Amino acid sequence: MKLILGQTLSFFADPFEAGPDEAALWDRRGGVVVDDTTGTIVEVGPADALRRVWQNAEVVDHGDALILPGFIDAHAHYPQTGIIASWGKRLIDWLDTYTFPEEARFGDPGYAAEIAARYFDLVLSNGTTTTVSFCTIHPESVGAYFAEAQKRGMRVVGGKTCMDRNAPDDLRDTAQSAQDDSKRLIDRWHGQGRLSYAITPRFAPTSTPEQLEALGALWAEHPDCLMQTHLSEQTEEIEWVMGMFPEATDYTDIYDRFGLLREGALMGHAIHLSTRERDRLREAGASLVHCPTSNTFIGSGLFDMAGLKAEGHRIGLATDTGGGSSFSMLRTMAAAYEVGQLRGAPLHPAELLWLATAGSANAIGMGGTIGTLAPDYEADLVVLDLASTPAIEQRAARADSIWEQLFPTIMMGDDRAVTATYVGGQRV
């Protein structure tokens, strides 16, 4: 057994619904007991009480640092690691100029393995313990992603990106090969340890109706998989896609027609939605994934967090690297706050933190497994130094509450704030 000590903050409800203080329990001097054999949490509580009960446990004392569930990045593109923070493009030009040339390299297993290792080094150094990533059309890219995550013991989701039109020739598959390759990858990786597969049409304009139909049929055969795609990211994208599917009512209806809209569907971005789309997405049980650094970096728009949460949508938070400009979920939370400000609805620190942990866990269907400090949850943890830089330290020193103490780290923190990251109870 291991007893990890520090400040602890646990969510037991959604702070958007219950309010920050009613949704969370903060312990100024708390601890987390971890079973090293199973990699799960045994108990969370006051440090002194846990010391008395678990006298033979190995003690790791992080002092005043804050122990949280590891961050969950609900939408990313690990193959874009090398092109993050590339200058001056909007969505379609971004894909043509930066993304597609880079993704073409991932048929090389050695290159895919190199980038996967670099990617996981970067996200773990930022306290992210679970990622949900698009790979490329190459099965080798999926194998590299899952193999590297498995080596590190991480819980991750990924899938082969499927595209049979509006992409370079060397990045196109077919309706049949996309279905066949995805099925083989599901059989190889899905449910192996902490790995889960997501059926992955990139987005409607890069898939023919035949491919979307094939992937919808595949999802029906494997309903325990997730499905990830993009929806209504930019206005010119919507105009483009509707020109290709004139029979559809709207962008959301395209996915609905092909069996790609139900619980387990992860819809990245979802910025420019009609009232009908919002109602249908909620009714279907789909999850929306907010990608704020990406939305501002490539000029997509402002996600309606307050409105969508009030309507009862299930929402996760994500970096969308490399369209997003940071691997850090702290920076992502800060951007979500800024987007909320621009919409006249700033998010509370509790809401931001919940989105990056339990909220994202719920969005990807793993709310009973990760994202919460509680018994029987997997012991993926991040430990934050709330005084990691002089600027943060001097502001946090004035705090009158845990939320005021935490907020400067959300707004100004980076990997220097991450004192430790634990995966399955093991420090990495």
Salt bridges, closest charged atoms under 4 A:
ASP14 OD2 - LYS309 NZ 2.66
ASP36 OD1 - LYS2 NZ 2.81
ASP61 OD2 - ARG29 NH2 2.52
ASP64 OD1 - ARG28 NH2 3.10
GLU102 OE1 - ARG105 NH1 3.75
GLU103 OE2 - ARG202 NH2 2.81
GLU114 OE2 - ARG118 NH2 2.85
ASP121 OD1 - ARG152 NH1 2.91
GLU148 OE1 - LYS151 NZ 3.30
GLU148 OE2 - ARG152 NE 2.77
ASP173 OD2 - LYS160 NZ 2.81
ASP181 OD1 - ARG184 NH2 2.57
ASP187 OD2 - LYS183 NZ 3.52
ASP224 OD2 - HIS190 NE2 3.20
GLU233 OE2 - HIS269 NE2 3.37
GLU236 OE2 - ARG90 NE 2.70
ASP250 OD2 - ARG276 NE 2.58
ASP253 OD2 - ARG257 NE 2.63
ASP256 OD2 - ARG280 NE 2.61
ASP279 OD1 - ARG282 NH2 3.51
GLU283 OE1 - ARG280 NH1 2.74
ASP304 OD2 - ARG278 NH2 2.93
ASP304 OD1 - ARG343 NE 3.65
GLU311 OE2 - ARG278 NH2 2.81
GLU311 OE1 - ARG282 NH1 3.96
GLU311 OE1 - HIS313 NE2 3.31
ASP320 OD1 - HIS75 NE2 3.26
ASP320 OD1 - HIS77 NE2 3.39
ASP320 OD2 - HIS269 NE2 3.39
GLU338 OE1 - ARG331 NH2 3.37
GLU378 OE1 - ARG155 NE 2.78
GLU378 OE1 - ARG194 NH2 2.57
ASP380 OD2 - ARG194 NH2 2.62
GLU404 OE2 - ARG395 NH2 2.94
ASP414 OD2 - ARG416 NH2 2.76
